[in-house]
């Protein structure tokens, strides 16, 4: 199994936002919440790039207007 290097960072964050992210992601800790939120942002970027790549090549409609090309 691949080992992932982790680094320690210090941020000043809004505690209300952290609690909201914890609830949304069902995270037990603040660190887990931030990691899950980062994973979601990365996944969304990949989805948007994939949608942009296939835009206009079929009958898929961007009904949510998430991709701006």
Secondary structure, DSSP 8 states (H G I E B T S, - for coil): --------------HHHHHHHHHHHT-SSHHHHHHHHHHHHHHHHHHHHHHHHHTTSSS---TT-----
